[in-house]
Amino acid sequence: MNGDDPEADEFAAFFRQHMNTLRGYLINAGGDASFVDDILQDTFLATKLYWGKVRDYDKPEAYLYKVASRQLGRYSKNRYLRTEPHAEPPIPATFRADAITMADAIREALERLSLRQRQVILLCYTYGFTIKETAKILSIAEGTVKRCRSDALSRLRAIMADVNDSDEGRSRG
């Protein structure tokens, strides 16, 4: 921060405040480090270009997540990710609750959701955006956010129940 350009200093502070959290969102939404950094760079560059307008928003970080979500969608359509739901493979032994931490079990369960479902769950529950904000970020209707959230929660409950059932069956046997 050089003090000569208050707008640049303000953006630099915004960048430092949100960079790691946004990186975590992108990784948890299904990205890997090899292209998440590219998405981050593109996202912050786009935000910097419109910073004069974005900084006046009620929640400027929502714009950041919107740009990042669009970039993630573009990468997923271009060979990097698959956006369709993952197949339902049998639960591996390493997925048992006693073999790994609950956080690892949840992370693996999230990976079994579609990209859109992961984005909705992460934005609503991990990053605290409202349904309305999530809809704006992802450029979808509020009803779609509610449906994705409901479907994702049902699926997560079923996956976690399978984990618990396999763990209980193993401990009885």
C-alpha positions as CSV (number, residue, x, y, z in Angstrom):
1,M,0.0,0.0,0.0
2,N,1.6,3.2,-1.1
3,G,-1.0,5.8,0.0
4,D,-0.8,7.5,-3.4
5,D,-3.8,5.7,-4.8
6,P,-6.6,5.2,-2.2
7,E,-8.7,3.2,-4.6
8,A,-5.8,0.8,-5.2
9,D,-5.1,0.5,-1.5
10,E,-8.8,-0.2,-0.9
11,F,-8.8,-2.9,-3.5
12,A,-5.6,-4.4,-2.1
13,A,-7.2,-4.7,1.3
14,F,-10.4,-6.2,-0.2
15,F,-8.2,-8.7,-2.1
16,R,-6.3,-9.8,1.1
17,Q,-9.6,-10.1,3.0
18,H,-11.3,-12.4,0.5
19,M,-8.6,-14.2,-1.4
20,N,-8.2,-17.3,0.9
21,T,-11.9,-17.6,1.5
22,L,-12.7,-17.5,-2.2
23,R,-10.0,-20.0,-2.9
24,G,-11.5,-22.3,-0.4
25,Y,-14.9,-21.9,-2.0
26,L,-13.5,-22.8,-5.4
27,I,-11.7,-25.9,-4.1
28,N,-14.7,-27.1,-2.2
29,A,-16.9,-26.5,-5.2
30,G,-14.9,-29.0,-7.1
31,G,-11.8,-27.2,-8.4
32,D,-8.3,-28.4,-8.0
33,A,-5.3,-26.2,-7.3
34,S,-4.0,-26.4,-10.8
35,F,-6.7,-24.2,-12.2
36,V,-8.3,-22.6,-9.1
37,D,-5.4,-20.1,-9.0
38,D,-6.2,-19.2,-12.6
39,I,-9.9,-18.7,-11.7
40,L,-8.8,-16.5,-8.8
41,Q,-6.6,-14.4,-10.9
42,D,-9.3,-13.9,-13.6
43,T,-11.9,-13.1,-10.9
44,F,-9.9,-10.5,-9.1
45,L,-8.8,-9.0,-12.4
46,A,-12.4,-8.6,-13.4
47,T,-13.3,-7.2,-10.0
48,K,-10.4,-4.7,-10.2
49,L,-11.6,-3.5,-13.6
50,Y,-15.0,-2.6,-12.1
51,W,-13.8,-1.8,-8.6
52,G,-15.1,1.8,-8.8
53,K,-18.7,0.4,-9.1
54,V,-18.3,-2.8,-7.2
55,R,-17.0,-1.2,-4.0
56,D,-20.3,0.7,-3.6
57,Y,-22.4,-2.5,-3.6
58,D,-24.0,-3.5,-0.3
59,K,-22.0,-6.7,-0.4
60,P,-19.1,-6.4,-2.8
61,E,-17.9,-9.9,-2.0
62,A,-21.1,-11.3,-3.7
63,Y,-19.9,-9.9,-7.0
64,L,-16.6,-11.7,-6.4
65,Y,-18.4,-15.0,-5.8
66,K,-20.6,-14.4,-8.9
67,V,-17.6,-13.9,-11.2
68,A,-15.7,-16.9,-9.6
69,S,-18.8,-19.1,-10.0
70,R,-19.1,-18.2,-13.7
71,Q,-15.4,-18.8,-14.2
72,L,-15.7,-22.2,-12.5
73,G,-18.6,-23.0,-14.8
74,R,-16.6,-22.1,-17.8
75,Y,-13.7,-24.3,-16.7
76,S,-16.0,-27.2,-15.9
77,K,-17.5,-27.0,-19.4
78,N,-14.0,-26.9,-21.0
79,R,-12.5,-30.2,-20.0
80,Y,-11.4,-29.5,-16.4
81,L,-14.5,-30.6,-14.4
82,R,-17.6,-32.6,-14.9
83,T,-20.7,-30.7,-13.9
84,E,-23.1,-33.7,-13.9
85,P,-23.6,-35.5,-10.6
86,H,-21.0,-38.1,-9.7
87,A,-21.9,-41.7,-10.1
88,E,-22.9,-43.4,-6.8
89,P,-19.9,-45.7,-6.2
90,P,-19.9,-48.1,-3.3
91,I,-18.7,-46.4,-0.2
92,P,-15.0,-47.3,0.2
93,A,-13.7,-48.6,3.5
94,T,-11.7,-45.3,3.9
95,F,-15.1,-43.5,4.0
96,R,-16.1,-45.1,7.4
97,A,-16.6,-42.6,10.2
98,D,-14.0,-44.2,12.4
99,A,-11.4,-44.2,9.7
100,I,-11.5,-40.6,8.8
101,T,-12.7,-37.4,10.4
102,M,-16.2,-36.1,10.0
103,A,-14.9,-33.2,8.0
104,D,-13.3,-35.6,5.5
105,A,-16.6,-37.6,5.3
106,I,-18.5,-34.4,4.6
107,R,-15.9,-33.3,2.0
108,E,-16.2,-36.6,0.2
109,A,-20.0,-36.5,0.4
110,L,-20.0,-33.0,-1.2
111,E,-17.9,-34.3,-4.0
112,R,-20.7,-36.7,-4.9
113,L,-23.1,-33.7,-5.5
114,S,-23.4,-31.9,-8.8
115,L,-21.3,-28.7,-9.2
116,R,-24.5,-26.5,-8.9
117,Q,-25.6,-28.3,-5.7
118,R,-22.1,-27.9,-4.2
119,Q,-22.1,-24.2,-5.1
120,V,-25.5,-23.7,-3.5
121,I,-24.6,-25.6,-0.3
122,L,-21.3,-23.8,0.1
123,L,-22.6,-20.3,-0.6
124,C,-25.6,-20.7,1.7
125,Y,-24.1,-22.7,4.6
126,T,-20.3,-22.1,4.5
127,Y,-20.1,-18.5,3.3
128,G,-23.4,-17.3,4.7
129,F,-25.1,-15.9,1.6
130,T,-28.9,-15.7,1.6
131,I,-31.0,-17.5,-0.9
132,K,-31.6,-14.2,-2.8
133,E,-27.8,-13.5,-2.8
134,T,-27.0,-17.0,-3.9
135,A,-29.4,-16.8,-6.7
136,K,-27.8,-13.5,-7.9
137,I,-24.3,-15.0,-7.6
138,L,-25.2,-18.1,-9.6
139,S,-27.5,-16.2,-12.0
140,I,-30.4,-18.6,-11.3
141,A,-33.9,-18.1,-9.9
142,E,-34.4,-18.2,-6.1
143,G,-36.7,-21.2,-6.6
144,T,-33.8,-23.0,-8.3
145,V,-31.6,-22.3,-5.3
146,K,-34.2,-23.6,-2.9
147,R,-34.7,-26.8,-5.0
148,C,-30.9,-27.4,-5.4
149,R,-30.4,-26.8,-1.7
150,S,-33.2,-29.2,-0.8
151,D,-32.0,-31.9,-3.2
152,A,-28.4,-31.5,-2.1
153,L,-29.4,-31.8,1.6
154,S,-31.5,-34.9,0.9
155,R,-28.6,-36.4,-1.0
156,L,-26.1,-35.5,1.7
157,R,-28.4,-37.1,4.4
158,A,-28.6,-40.3,2.4
159,I,-24.9,-40.4,1.8
160,M,-24.1,-39.8,5.5
161,A,-26.7,-42.4,6.5
162,D,-25.0,-44.9,4.3
163,V,-21.7,-44.1,6.0
164,N,-23.3,-44.5,9.4
165,D,-25.0,-47.7,8.4
166,S,-21.8,-49.2,7.0
167,D,-20.0,-48.2,10.2
168,E,-22.6,-49.7,12.5
169,G,-22.7,-52.9,10.4
170,R,-19.0,-53.3,10.7
171,S,-19.0,-52.7,14.5
172,R,-21.7,-55.3,15.0
173,G,-20.0,-58.0,12.8
